[in-house]
């Protein structure tokens, strides 16, 4: 097919990126704020390429690619490609923690938290605004190792998502909409390594994707959002918390039921591991900011020593 001069001009214009420099009110550590959204090193939606964080996103106007770079003078250069480029640029402030309010947070209640807050003053809580995307990702991560979950996420998003536009450092894809998740065949779930309970849960919530988004967004606070999410069959407190952390930057969400989290929090704050009830008791003085404390614990670098070999999950899929 031969393009006319006008069509060539239109195609060039659609390929041209949009760019802006966002100047946040407070410094932002891009890696600790936006980079934490990456689901494994080969996540097709998020790539960390040196100083640039790339995000493939779905917008109401279509797929877009967003590249963020700290320009060193308090500004963050944001460049976007694709039909949804304008929308992607509009999300940059929330993505960089503009909606993150730490009023009332007292880091001085524990020396480790005080030290980590002092050394990580630019750590913010990112907010993607994509509730269904975060929910689908969290469901995939239920009851499996990170390696298994990241592999399944990569396979499904790369296979069924929309290819990200622009000069991405490697092929990237935006998360498919709920209508596509509903139509994924059983063999594709199996090939991705997702068990039937999780695939059926995603299919069920995908049937109500838009209404779930509206209900969660209209909820008054984190507790109300938690009630909306946990009312869905197959969605428990852990999945709800993970969804609220990524989509809404919930500063108080705690992923109760996580295999490692209680051990890590207990070790960091007391020098010994604890269970979920013990973790919640330890975090109670920071109610309203418990997720912020957890992020500061991980930013501190303090980790419970591993006592055994890594789990090597069995793969029962046919080759």
ChimeraX commands (.cxc) that place a marker at each C-alpha (Angstrom):
marker #1 position 0.00,0.00,0.00 radius 0.5
marker #1 position 1.29,3.45,-0.94 radius 0.5
marker #1 position 0.48,6.33,1.39 radius 0.5
marker #1 position -0.46,9.70,-0.01 radius 0.5
marker #1 position 1.49,12.74,1.17 radius 0.5
marker #1 position -1.34,13.65,3.54 radius 0.5
marker #1 position -1.56,10.12,4.96 radius 0.5
marker #1 position 2.21,10.04,5.44 radius 0.5
marker #1 position 1.96,13.33,7.33 radius 0.5
marker #1 position -0.84,11.98,9.54 radius 0.5
marker #1 position 1.12,8.79,10.24 radius 0.5
marker #1 position 4.21,10.79,11.17 radius 0.5
marker #1 position 2.17,13.02,13.46 radius 0.5
marker #1 position 0.60,10.02,15.22 radius 0.5
marker #1 position 4.06,8.54,15.77 radius 0.5
marker #1 position 5.53,11.76,17.14 radius 0.5
marker #1 position 5.83,11.70,20.93 radius 0.5
marker #1 position 4.31,14.14,23.36 radius 0.5
marker #1 position 6.64,15.44,26.03 radius 0.5
marker #1 position 6.50,17.46,29.21 radius 0.5
marker #1 position 8.59,18.09,32.31 radius 0.5
marker #1 position 6.76,17.41,35.56 radius 0.5
marker #1 position 8.03,19.33,38.56 radius 0.5
marker #1 position 6.75,17.70,41.75 radius 0.5
marker #1 position 6.29,19.68,44.93 radius 0.5
marker #1 position 8.66,17.26,46.69 radius 0.5
marker #1 position 11.59,15.21,45.35 radius 0.5
marker #1 position 10.67,11.81,43.89 radius 0.5
marker #1 position 12.84,8.70,43.78 radius 0.5
marker #1 position 11.63,7.23,40.49 radius 0.5
marker #1 position 13.10,3.79,41.07 radius 0.5
marker #1 position 11.60,3.32,44.53 radius 0.5
marker #1 position 8.31,5.00,43.59 radius 0.5
marker #1 position 7.48,3.91,40.03 radius 0.5
marker #1 position 9.97,1.07,39.64 radius 0.5
marker #1 position 8.22,-0.97,42.35 radius 0.5
marker #1 position 5.31,-1.49,39.93 radius 0.5
marker #1 position 7.45,-3.82,37.82 radius 0.5
marker #1 position 6.41,-7.46,38.18 radius 0.5
marker #1 position 9.69,-9.27,37.68 radius 0.5
marker #1 position 12.67,-8.37,35.49 radius 0.5
marker #1 position 10.88,-9.32,32.24 radius 0.5
marker #1 position 7.57,-7.57,32.91 radius 0.5
marker #1 position 6.16,-6.53,29.50 radius 0.5
marker #1 position 4.43,-3.51,31.04 radius 0.5
marker #1 position 7.38,-1.97,32.91 radius 0.5
marker #1 position 11.04,-1.84,31.89 radius 0.5
marker #1 position 13.83,-0.19,33.84 radius 0.5
marker #1 position 16.47,0.77,31.31 radius 0.5
marker #1 position 19.26,2.63,33.08 radius 0.5
marker #1 position 17.88,5.98,34.26 radius 0.5
marker #1 position 14.63,5.60,32.29 radius 0.5
marker #1 position 11.50,3.80,33.48 radius 0.5
marker #1 position 9.25,2.69,30.62 radius 0.5
marker #1 position 5.56,1.93,31.11 radius 0.5
marker #1 position 3.15,0.40,28.61 radius 0.5
marker #1 position -0.38,1.47,29.55 radius 0.5
marker #1 position -3.93,1.09,28.32 radius 0.5
marker #1 position -5.92,4.33,28.14 radius 0.5
marker #1 position -9.46,5.19,26.99 radius 0.5
marker #1 position -7.90,6.39,23.72 radius 0.5
marker #1 position -5.76,3.29,23.14 radius 0.5
marker #1 position -2.35,1.94,24.10 radius 0.5
marker #1 position 0.44,4.31,25.04 radius 0.5
marker #1 position 4.06,4.10,26.07 radius 0.5
marker #1 position 5.37,6.38,28.80 radius 0.5
marker #1 position 9.07,7.02,29.50 radius 0.5
marker #1 position 10.11,8.76,32.72 radius 0.5
marker #1 position 13.55,10.18,33.43 radius 0.5
marker #1 position 14.85,12.31,36.29 radius 0.5
marker #1 position 16.46,15.36,34.65 radius 0.5
marker #1 position 18.42,16.31,37.75 radius 0.5
marker #1 position 16.99,19.74,38.54 radius 0.5
marker #1 position 13.93,18.60,40.45 radius 0.5
marker #1 position 12.08,17.80,37.24 radius 0.5
marker #1 position 10.96,14.53,35.66 radius 0.5
marker #1 position 10.90,14.39,31.89 radius 0.5
marker #1 position 7.88,12.43,30.66 radius 0.5
marker #1 position 7.65,11.32,27.02 radius 0.5
marker #1 position 4.67,9.43,25.63 radius 0.5
marker #1 position 3.85,7.71,22.34 radius 0.5
marker #1 position 0.67,6.32,20.87 radius 0.5
marker #1 position -3.02,7.16,20.68 radius 0.5
marker #1 position -3.24,7.47,24.46 radius 0.5
marker #1 position -0.12,9.63,24.85 radius 0.5
marker #1 position -1.98,12.65,26.21 radius 0.5
marker #1 position -3.83,10.57,28.77 radius 0.5
marker #1 position -0.60,8.87,29.80 radius 0.5
marker #1 position 1.03,12.24,30.47 radius 0.5
marker #1 position -1.97,13.26,32.58 radius 0.5
marker #1 position -1.30,10.30,34.89 radius 0.5
marker #1 position 2.33,11.24,35.61 radius 0.5
marker #1 position 1.72,13.22,38.82 radius 0.5
marker #1 position -0.22,10.38,40.49 radius 0.5
marker #1 position 2.27,7.85,39.19 radius 0.5
marker #1 position 5.04,9.87,40.83 radius 0.5
marker #1 position 3.22,10.13,44.16 radius 0.5
marker #1 position 1.52,13.53,43.93 radius 0.5
marker #1 position -1.55,12.11,45.72 radius 0.5
marker #1 position 0.56,10.51,48.45 radius 0.5
marker #1 position -0.22,12.34,51.70 radius 0.5
marker #1 position 2.07,11.48,54.62 radius 0.5
marker #1 position 0.44,13.90,57.07 radius 0.5
marker #1 position 0.41,12.36,60.52 radius 0.5
marker #1 position 3.18,9.87,59.80 radius 0.5
marker #1 position 5.72,9.67,62.63 radius 0.5
marker #1 position 8.89,7.89,61.59 radius 0.5
marker #1 position 10.48,8.49,65.00 radius 0.5
marker #1 position 8.46,5.71,66.64 radius 0.5
marker #1 position 11.17,3.19,65.70 radius 0.5
marker #1 position 14.88,3.83,65.01 radius 0.5
marker #1 position 14.96,1.67,61.88 radius 0.5
marker #1 position 11.99,3.50,60.36 radius 0.5
marker #1 position 13.44,6.87,61.34 radius 0.5
marker #1 position 16.76,6.00,59.71 radius 0.5
marker #1 position 15.16,4.64,56.55 radius 0.5
marker #1 position 12.90,7.70,56.23 radius 0.5
marker #1 position 15.95,9.94,56.63 radius 0.5
marker #1 position 17.89,8.04,53.95 radius 0.5
marker #1 position 14.91,7.74,51.57 radius 0.5
marker #1 position 13.19,11.14,51.74 radius 0.5
marker #1 position 12.04,10.91,48.11 radius 0.5
marker #1 position 10.21,7.58,48.43 radius 0.5
marker #1 position 6.57,8.08,47.44 radius 0.5
marker #1 position 3.59,5.78,46.96 radius 0.5
marker #1 position 2.68,5.48,43.28 radius 0.5
marker #1 position -0.92,5.40,42.08 radius 0.5
marker #1 position -1.66,3.90,38.64 radius 0.5
marker #1 position -5.44,4.34,38.81 radius 0.5
marker #1 position -5.86,1.02,36.96 radius 0.5
marker #1 position -7.92,-1.00,39.46 radius 0.5
marker #1 position -8.82,-3.94,37.24 radius 0.5
marker #1 position -5.27,-4.30,35.90 radius 0.5
marker #1 position -3.88,-4.42,39.44 radius 0.5
marker #1 position -6.60,-6.84,40.53 radius 0.5
marker #1 position -5.92,-9.27,37.68 radius 0.5
marker #1 position -2.20,-9.16,38.41 radius 0.5
marker #1 position -2.75,-9.78,42.14 radius 0.5
marker #1 position -5.04,-12.75,41.44 radius 0.5
marker #1 position -2.35,-14.32,39.26 radius 0.5
marker #1 position 0.08,-13.94,42.17 radius 0.5
marker #1 position -2.17,-15.80,44.62 radius 0.5
marker #1 position -0.60,-18.86,46.29 radius 0.5
marker #1 position 2.38,-19.20,43.94 radius 0.5
marker #1 position 6.02,-18.16,43.98 radius 0.5
marker #1 position 7.06,-14.84,42.52 radius 0.5
marker #1 position 8.87,-16.67,39.72 radius 0.5
marker #1 position 5.70,-18.49,38.71 radius 0.5
marker #1 position 3.51,-15.39,38.95 radius 0.5
marker #1 position 5.88,-13.17,37.00 radius 0.5
marker #1 position 6.18,-15.78,34.25 radius 0.5
marker #1 position 2.41,-16.12,33.96 radius 0.5
marker #1 position 1.92,-12.34,33.88 radius 0.5
marker #1 position 4.58,-11.97,31.18 radius 0.5
marker #1 position 3.07,-14.74,29.06 radius 0.5
marker #1 position -0.53,-13.53,29.24 radius 0.5
marker #1 position 0.09,-9.81,28.80 radius 0.5
marker #1 position 2.56,-10.38,25.94 radius 0.5
marker #1 position 0.15,-12.79,24.24 radius 0.5
marker #1 position -3.15,-10.94,24.73 radius 0.5
marker #1 position -2.18,-7.32,25.42 radius 0.5
marker #1 position -1.72,-4.57,22.86 radius 0.5
marker #1 position 1.80,-3.94,21.61 radius 0.5
marker #1 position 3.21,-0.74,23.06 radius 0.5
marker #1 position 3.97,2.02,20.54 radius 0.5
marker #1 position 7.19,3.98,20.29 radius 0.5
marker #1 position 10.90,3.13,20.54 radius 0.5
marker #1 position 10.69,0.82,23.56 radius 0.5
marker #1 position 13.98,-0.77,24.69 radius 0.5
marker #1 position 12.42,-4.19,24.14 radius 0.5
marker #1 position 8.96,-5.37,23.02 radius 0.5
marker #1 position 6.37,-4.21,25.54 radius 0.5
marker #1 position 2.62,-4.67,25.86 radius 0.5
marker #1 position -0.21,-2.89,27.64 radius 0.5
marker #1 position -2.44,-4.95,29.93 radius 0.5
marker #1 position -5.50,-6.18,28.00 radius 0.5
marker #1 position -8.96,-4.84,28.93 radius 0.5
marker #1 position -11.42,-6.90,30.95 radius 0.5
marker #1 position -13.25,-7.94,27.75 radius 0.5
marker #1 position -10.10,-9.72,26.55 radius 0.5
marker #1 position -9.41,-11.40,29.91 radius 0.5
marker #1 position -12.94,-12.88,29.71 radius 0.5
marker #1 position -12.18,-14.51,26.37 radius 0.5
marker #1 position -8.81,-16.13,27.19 radius 0.5
marker #1 position -9.22,-19.87,26.47 radius 0.5
marker #1 position -8.48,-22.51,29.10 radius 0.5
marker #1 position -5.47,-23.84,27.22 radius 0.5
marker #1 position -3.83,-20.41,27.31 radius 0.5
marker #1 position -4.24,-20.19,31.07 radius 0.5
marker #1 position -2.74,-23.65,31.38 radius 0.5
marker #1 position 0.19,-22.78,29.13 radius 0.5
marker #1 position 0.84,-19.69,31.25 radius 0.5
marker #1 position 0.88,-21.83,34.38 radius 0.5
marker #1 position -2.21,-20.26,35.98 radius 0.5
marker #1 position -4.32,-22.70,38.00 radius 0.5
marker #1 position -8.10,-22.98,37.36 radius 0.5
marker #1 position -9.15,-21.24,40.63 radius 0.5
marker #1 position -7.19,-18.13,39.68 radius 0.5
marker #1 position -8.20,-18.13,35.99 radius 0.5
marker #1 position -11.87,-18.57,36.92 radius 0.5
marker #1 position -11.63,-15.74,39.45 radius 0.5
marker #1 position -10.18,-13.40,36.84 radius 0.5
marker #1 position -12.88,-14.39,34.34 radius 0.5
marker #1 position -15.59,-13.72,36.95 radius 0.5
marker #1 position -14.28,-10.31,37.98 radius 0.5
marker #1 position -13.71,-9.42,34.32 radius 0.5
marker #1 position -17.45,-9.79,33.76 radius 0.5
marker #1 position -17.87,-6.87,36.18 radius 0.5
marker #1 position -14.69,-5.01,35.33 radius 0.5
marker #1 position -16.20,-1.56,34.75 radius 0.5
marker #1 position -18.58,-1.74,37.73 radius 0.5
marker #1 position -15.74,-2.85,40.01 radius 0.5
marker #1 position -13.63,0.11,38.87 radius 0.5
marker #1 position -16.50,2.52,39.61 radius 0.5
marker #1 position -17.32,0.98,42.99 radius 0.5
marker #1 position -13.72,1.02,44.18 radius 0.5
marker #1 position -13.12,4.58,43.00 radius 0.5
marker #1 position -16.29,5.86,44.67 radius 0.5
marker #1 position -15.56,4.15,48.01 radius 0.5
marker #1 position -14.86,6.63,50.79 radius 0.5
marker #1 position -11.65,5.15,52.16 radius 0.5
marker #1 position -9.35,2.14,52.20 radius 0.5
marker #1 position -11.65,0.11,54.43 radius 0.5
marker #1 position -14.59,0.71,52.10 radius 0.5
marker #1 position -12.50,-0.21,49.08 radius 0.5
marker #1 position -11.42,-3.36,50.87 radius 0.5
marker #1 position -15.07,-4.30,51.45 radius 0.5
marker #1 position -15.84,-3.83,47.76 radius 0.5
marker #1 position -12.93,-5.98,46.63 radius 0.5
marker #1 position -13.30,-8.76,49.20 radius 0.5
marker #1 position -17.01,-9.08,48.33 radius 0.5
marker #1 position -15.85,-10.62,45.03 radius 0.5
marker #1 position -15.61,-14.43,45.04 radius 0.5
marker #1 position -11.96,-15.52,45.11 radius 0.5
marker #1 position -10.68,-12.15,46.34 radius 0.5
marker #1 position -9.42,-12.09,49.92 radius 0.5
marker #1 position -7.59,-9.57,52.11 radius 0.5
marker #1 position -4.18,-10.22,50.52 radius 0.5
marker #1 position -5.45,-9.69,46.95 radius 0.5
marker #1 position -7.41,-6.61,47.99 radius 0.5
marker #1 position -4.38,-5.06,49.68 radius 0.5
marker #1 position -2.09,-5.74,46.72 radius 0.5
marker #1 position -4.65,-4.18,44.38 radius 0.5
marker #1 position -5.06,-1.07,46.52 radius 0.5
marker #1 position -1.30,-0.65,46.90 radius 0.5
marker #1 position -0.63,-0.63,43.16 radius 0.5
marker #1 position -3.76,1.00,41.77 radius 0.5
marker #1 position -4.55,3.49,44.52 radius 0.5
marker #1 position -1.29,4.03,46.41 radius 0.5
marker #1 position -3.09,3.09,49.63 radius 0.5
marker #1 position -0.74,4.17,52.45 radius 0.5
marker #1 position -2.35,1.85,55.00 radius 0.5
marker #1 position -2.83,-1.39,53.04 radius 0.5
marker #1 position -1.17,-4.47,54.55 radius 0.5
marker #1 position -0.95,-7.72,52.59 radius 0.5
marker #1 position -2.07,-10.06,55.37 radius 0.5
marker #1 position -1.48,-13.66,54.35 radius 0.5
marker #1 position 1.74,-13.01,52.47 radius 0.5
marker #1 position 4.24,-15.86,52.77 radius 0.5
marker #1 position 7.20,-13.63,53.73 radius 0.5
marker #1 position 5.86,-10.23,54.80 radius 0.5
marker #1 position 5.12,-10.88,58.48 radius 0.5
marker #1 position 8.53,-12.53,58.92 radius 0.5
marker #1 position 10.30,-9.56,57.36 radius 0.5
marker #1 position 8.38,-6.95,59.34 radius 0.5
marker #1 position 8.90,-8.84,62.58 radius 0.5
marker #1 position 12.63,-9.27,61.96 radius 0.5
marker #1 position 13.12,-5.62,61.00 radius 0.5
marker #1 position 11.26,-4.20,63.98 radius 0.5
marker #1 position 12.13,-6.75,66.71 radius 0.5
marker #1 position 14.96,-8.92,65.40 radius 0.5
marker #1 position 12.78,-12.02,65.20 radius 0.5
marker #1 position 10.06,-13.28,62.91 radius 0.5
marker #1 position 6.36,-13.07,63.73 radius 0.5
marker #1 position 3.00,-14.08,62.25 radius 0.5
marker #1 position 0.25,-11.93,60.72 radius 0.5
marker #1 position -1.31,-11.05,64.08 radius 0.5
marker #1 position 2.09,-10.08,65.45 radius 0.5
marker #1 position 2.81,-7.98,62.35 radius 0.5
marker #1 position -0.45,-6.09,62.70 radius 0.5
marker #1 position 0.31,-5.43,66.36 radius 0.5
marker #1 position 3.77,-4.11,65.49 radius 0.5
marker #1 position 2.38,-1.86,62.76 radius 0.5
marker #1 position -0.57,-0.58,64.84 radius 0.5
marker #1 position 1.22,2.61,66.03 radius 0.5
marker #1 position 1.40,3.70,62.38 radius 0.5
marker #1 position -2.25,3.01,61.53 radius 0.5
marker #1 position -3.03,5.04,58.45 radius 0.5
marker #1 position 0.52,4.64,57.17 radius 0.5
marker #1 position 1.27,0.94,57.59 radius 0.5
marker #1 position 2.12,0.41,53.92 radius 0.5
marker #1 position 4.49,3.37,54.11 radius 0.5
marker #1 position 6.27,1.68,57.03 radius 0.5
marker #1 position 6.51,-1.58,55.08 radius 0.5
marker #1 position 8.03,0.25,52.11 radius 0.5
marker #1 position 10.55,1.93,54.38 radius 0.5
marker #1 position 11.45,-1.44,55.90 radius 0.5
marker #1 position 12.24,-2.85,52.46 radius 0.5
marker #1 position 14.08,0.34,51.49 radius 0.5
marker #1 position 16.24,-0.05,54.61 radius 0.5
marker #1 position 17.87,-3.19,53.23 radius 0.5
marker #1 position 17.24,-5.13,56.44 radius 0.5
marker #1 position 16.22,-8.71,55.60 radius 0.5
marker #1 position 15.59,-11.81,57.63 radius 0.5
marker #1 position 18.38,-14.34,56.92 radius 0.5
marker #1 position 17.22,-17.19,54.72 radius 0.5
marker #1 position 17.23,-20.53,56.51 radius 0.5
marker #1 position 16.83,-22.96,53.66 radius 0.5
marker #1 position 17.04,-23.45,49.90 radius 0.5
marker #1 position 14.76,-21.56,47.58 radius 0.5
marker #1 position 11.53,-23.31,46.64 radius 0.5
marker #1 position 11.80,-25.04,43.27 radius 0.5
marker #1 position 8.17,-25.26,42.10 radius 0.5
marker #1 position 7.14,-28.22,39.99 radius 0.5
marker #1 position 5.80,-27.58,36.51 radius 0.5
marker #1 position 3.08,-30.01,35.50 radius 0.5
marker #1 position 2.30,-28.44,32.14 radius 0.5
marker #1 position 2.68,-30.64,29.07 radius 0.5
marker #1 position 5.61,-29.68,26.90 radius 0.5
marker link #1:1,2 radius 0.2
marker link #1:2,3 radius 0.2
marker link #1:3,4 radius 0.2
marker link #1:4,5 radius 0.2
marker link #1:5,6 radius 0.2
marker link #1:6,7 radius 0.2
marker link #1:7,8 radius 0.2
marker link #1:8,9 radius 0.2
marker link #1:9,10 radius 0.2
marker link #1:10,11 radius 0.2
marker link #1:11,12 radius 0.2
marker link #1:12,13 radius 0.2
marker link #1:13,14 radius 0.2
marker link #1:14,15 radius 0.2
marker link #1:15,16 radius 0.2
marker link #1:16,17 radius 0.2
marker link #1:17,18 radius 0.2
marker link #1:18,19 radius 0.2
marker link #1:19,20 radius 0.2
marker link #1:20,21 radius 0.2
marker link #1:21,22 radius 0.2
marker link #1:22,23 radius 0.2
marker link #1:23,24 radius 0.2
marker link #1:24,25 radius 0.2
marker link #1:25,26 radius 0.2
marker link #1:26,27 radius 0.2
marker link #1:27,28 radius 0.2
marker link #1:28,29 radius 0.2
marker link #1:29,30 radius 0.2
marker link #1:30,31 radius 0.2
marker link #1:31,32 radius 0.2
marker link #1:32,33 radius 0.2
marker link #1:33,34 radius 0.2
marker link #1:34,35 radius 0.2
marker link #1:35,36 radius 0.2
marker link #1:36,37 radius 0.2
marker link #1:37,38 radius 0.2
marker link #1:38,39 radius 0.2
marker link #1:39,40 radius 0.2
marker link #1:40,41 radius 0.2
marker link #1:41,42 radius 0.2
marker link #1:42,43 radius 0.2
marker link #1:43,44 radius 0.2
marker link #1:44,45 radius 0.2
marker link #1:45,46 radius 0.2
marker link #1:46,47 radius 0.2
marker link #1:47,48 radius 0.2
marker link #1:48,49 radius 0.2
marker link #1:49,50 radius 0.2
marker link #1:50,51 radius 0.2
marker link #1:51,52 radius 0.2
marker link #1:52,53 radius 0.2
marker link #1:53,54 radius 0.2
marker link #1:54,55 radius 0.2
marker link #1:55,56 radius 0.2
marker link #1:56,57 radius 0.2
marker link #1:57,58 radius 0.2
marker link #1:58,59 radius 0.2
marker link #1:59,60 radius 0.2
marker link #1:60,61 radius 0.2
marker link #1:61,62 radius 0.2
marker link #1:62,63 radius 0.2
marker link #1:63,64 radius 0.2
marker link #1:64,65 radius 0.2
marker link #1:65,66 radius 0.2
marker link #1:66,67 radius 0.2
marker link #1:67,68 radius 0.2
marker link #1:68,69 radius 0.2
marker link #1:69,70 radius 0.2
marker link #1:70,71 radius 0.2
marker link #1:71,72 radius 0.2
marker link #1:72,73 radius 0.2
marker link #1:73,74 radius 0.2
marker link #1:74,75 radius 0.2
marker link #1:75,76 radius 0.2
marker link #1:76,77 radius 0.2
marker link #1:77,78 radius 0.2
marker link #1:78,79 radius 0.2
marker link #1:79,80 radius 0.2
marker link #1:80,81 radius 0.2
marker link #1:81,82 radius 0.2
marker link #1:82,83 radius 0.2
marker link #1:83,84 radius 0.2
marker link #1:84,85 radius 0.2
marker link #1:85,86 radius 0.2
marker link #1:86,87 radius 0.2
marker link #1:87,88 radius 0.2
marker link #1:88,89 radius 0.2
marker link #1:89,90 radius 0.2
marker link #1:90,91 radius 0.2
marker link #1:91,92 radius 0.2
marker link #1:92,93 radius 0.2
marker link #1:93,94 radius 0.2
marker link #1:94,95 radius 0.2
marker link #1:95,96 radius 0.2
marker link #1:96,97 radius 0.2
marker link #1:97,98 radius 0.2
marker link #1:98,99 radius 0.2
marker link #1:99,100 radius 0.2
marker link #1:100,101 radius 0.2
marker link #1:101,102 radius 0.2
marker link #1:102,103 radius 0.2
marker link #1:103,104 radius 0.2
marker link #1:104,105 radius 0.2
marker link #1:105,106 radius 0.2
marker link #1:106,107 radius 0.2
marker link #1:107,108 radius 0.2
marker link #1:108,109 radius 0.2
marker link #1:109,110 radius 0.2
marker link #1:110,111 radius 0.2
marker link #1:111,112 radius 0.2
marker link #1:112,113 radius 0.2
marker link #1:113,114 radius 0.2
marker link #1:114,115 radius 0.2
marker link #1:115,116 radius 0.2
marker link #1:116,117 radius 0.2
marker link #1:117,118 radius 0.2
marker link #1:118,119 radius 0.2
marker link #1:119,120 radius 0.2
marker link #1:120,121 radius 0.2
marker link #1:121,122 radius 0.2
marker link #1:122,123 radius 0.2
marker link #1:123,124 radius 0.2
marker link #1:124,125 radius 0.2
marker link #1:125,126 radius 0.2
marker link #1:126,127 radius 0.2
marker link #1:127,128 radius 0.2
marker link #1:128,129 radius 0.2
marker link #1:129,130 radius 0.2
marker link #1:130,131 radius 0.2
marker link #1:131,132 radius 0.2
marker link #1:132,133 radius 0.2
marker link #1:133,134 radius 0.2
marker link #1:134,135 radius 0.2
marker link #1:135,136 radius 0.2
marker link #1:136,137 radius 0.2
marker link #1:137,138 radius 0.2
marker link #1:138,139 radius 0.2
marker link #1:139,140 radius 0.2
marker link #1:140,141 radius 0.2
marker link #1:141,142 radius 0.2
marker link #1:142,143 radius 0.2
marker link #1:143,144 radius 0.2
marker link #1:144,145 radius 0.2
marker link #1:145,146 radius 0.2
marker link #1:146,147 radius 0.2
marker link #1:147,148 radius 0.2
marker link #1:148,149 radius 0.2
marker link #1:149,150 radius 0.2
marker link #1:150,151 radius 0.2
marker link #1:151,152 radius 0.2
marker link #1:152,153 radius 0.2
marker link #1:153,154 radius 0.2
marker link #1:154,155 radius 0.2
marker link #1:155,156 radius 0.2
marker link #1:156,157 radius 0.2
marker link #1:157,158 radius 0.2
marker link #1:158,159 radius 0.2
marker link #1:159,160 radius 0.2
marker link #1:160,161 radius 0.2
marker link #1:161,162 radius 0.2
marker link #1:162,163 radius 0.2
marker link #1:163,164 radius 0.2
marker link #1:164,165 radius 0.2
marker link #1:165,166 radius 0.2
marker link #1:166,167 radius 0.2
marker link #1:167,168 radius 0.2
marker link #1:168,169 radius 0.2
marker link #1:169,170 radius 0.2
marker link #1:170,171 radius 0.2
marker link #1:171,172 radius 0.2
marker link #1:172,173 radius 0.2
marker link #1:173,174 radius 0.2
marker link #1:174,175 radius 0.2
marker link #1:175,176 radius 0.2
marker link #1:176,177 radius 0.2
marker link #1:177,178 radius 0.2
marker link #1:178,179 radius 0.2
marker link #1:179,180 radius 0.2
marker link #1:180,181 radius 0.2
marker link #1:181,182 radius 0.2
marker link #1:182,183 radius 0.2
marker link #1:183,184 radius 0.2
marker link #1:184,185 radius 0.2
marker link #1:185,186 radius 0.2
marker link #1:186,187 radius 0.2
marker link #1:187,188 radius 0.2
marker link #1:188,189 radius 0.2
marker link #1:189,190 radius 0.2
marker link #1:190,191 radius 0.2
marker link #1:191,192 radius 0.2
marker link #1:192,193 radius 0.2
marker link #1:193,194 radius 0.2
marker link #1:194,195 radius 0.2
marker link #1:195,196 radius 0.2
marker link #1:196,197 radius 0.2
marker link #1:197,198 radius 0.2
marker link #1:198,199 radius 0.2
marker link #1:199,200 radius 0.2
marker link #1:200,201 radius 0.2
marker link #1:201,202 radius 0.2
marker link #1:202,203 radius 0.2
marker link #1:203,204 radius 0.2
marker link #1:204,205 radius 0.2
marker link #1:205,206 radius 0.2
marker link #1:206,207 radius 0.2
marker link #1:207,208 radius 0.2
marker link #1:208,209 radius 0.2
marker link #1:209,210 radius 0.2
marker link #1:210,211 radius 0.2
marker link #1:211,212 radius 0.2
marker link #1:212,213 radius 0.2
marker link #1:213,214 radius 0.2
marker link #1:214,215 radius 0.2
marker link #1:215,216 radius 0.2
marker link #1:216,217 radius 0.2
marker link #1:217,218 radius 0.2
marker link #1:218,219 radius 0.2
marker link #1:219,220 radius 0.2
marker link #1:220,221 radius 0.2
marker link #1:221,222 radius 0.2
marker link #1:222,223 radius 0.2
marker link #1:223,224 radius 0.2
marker link #1:224,225 radius 0.2
marker link #1:225,226 radius 0.2
marker link #1:226,227 radius 0.2
marker link #1:227,228 radius 0.2
marker link #1:228,229 radius 0.2
marker link #1:229,230 radius 0.2
marker link #1:230,231 radius 0.2
marker link #1:231,232 radius 0.2
marker link #1:232,233 radius 0.2
marker link #1:233,234 radius 0.2
marker link #1:234,235 radius 0.2
marker link #1:235,236 radius 0.2
marker link #1:236,237 radius 0.2
marker link #1:237,238 radius 0.2
marker link #1:238,239 radius 0.2
marker link #1:239,240 radius 0.2
marker link #1:240,241 radius 0.2
marker link #1:241,242 radius 0.2
marker link #1:242,243 radius 0.2
marker link #1:243,244 radius 0.2
marker link #1:244,245 radius 0.2
marker link #1:245,246 radius 0.2
marker link #1:246,247 radius 0.2
marker link #1:247,248 radius 0.2
marker link #1:248,249 radius 0.2
marker link #1:249,250 radius 0.2
marker link #1:250,251 radius 0.2
marker link #1:251,252 radius 0.2
marker link #1:252,253 radius 0.2
marker link #1:253,254 radius 0.2
marker link #1:254,255 radius 0.2
marker link #1:255,256 radius 0.2
marker link #1:256,257 radius 0.2
marker link #1:257,258 radius 0.2
marker link #1:258,259 radius 0.2
marker link #1:259,260 radius 0.2
marker link #1:260,261 radius 0.2
marker link #1:261,262 radius 0.2
marker link #1:262,263 radius 0.2
marker link #1:263,264 radius 0.2
marker link #1:264,265 radius 0.2
marker link #1:265,266 radius 0.2
marker link #1:266,267 radius 0.2
marker link #1:267,268 radius 0.2
marker link #1:268,269 radius 0.2
marker link #1:269,270 radius 0.2
marker link #1:270,271 radius 0.2
marker link #1:271,272 radius 0.2
marker link #1:272,273 radius 0.2
marker link #1:273,274 radius 0.2
marker link #1:274,275 radius 0.2
marker link #1:275,276 radius 0.2
marker link #1:276,277 radius 0.2
marker link #1:277,278 radius 0.2
marker link #1:278,279 radius 0.2
marker link #1:279,280 radius 0.2
marker link #1:280,281 radius 0.2
marker link #1:281,282 radius 0.2
marker link #1:282,283 radius 0.2
marker link #1:283,284 radius 0.2
marker link #1:284,285 radius 0.2
marker link #1:285,286 radius 0.2
marker link #1:286,287 radius 0.2
marker link #1:287,288 radius 0.2
marker link #1:288,289 radius 0.2
marker link #1:289,290 radius 0.2
marker link #1:290,291 radius 0.2
marker link #1:291,292 radius 0.2
marker link #1:292,293 radius 0.2
marker link #1:293,294 radius 0.2
marker link #1:294,295 radius 0.2
marker link #1:295,296 radius 0.2
marker link #1:296,297 radius 0.2
marker link #1:297,298 radius 0.2
marker link #1:298,299 radius 0.2
marker link #1:299,300 radius 0.2
marker link #1:300,301 radius 0.2
marker link #1:301,302 radius 0.2
marker link #1:302,303 radius 0.2
marker link #1:303,304 radius 0.2
marker link #1:304,305 radius 0.2
marker link #1:305,306 radius 0.2
marker link #1:306,307 radius 0.2
marker link #1:307,308 radius 0.2
marker link #1:308,309 radius 0.2
marker link #1:309,310 radius 0.2
marker link #1:310,311 radius 0.2
marker link #1:311,312 radius 0.2
marker link #1:312,313 radius 0.2
marker link #1:313,314 radius 0.2
marker link #1:314,315 radius 0.2
marker link #1:315,316 radius 0.2
marker link #1:316,317 radius 0.2
marker link #1:317,318 radius 0.2
marker link #1:318,319 radius 0.2
view
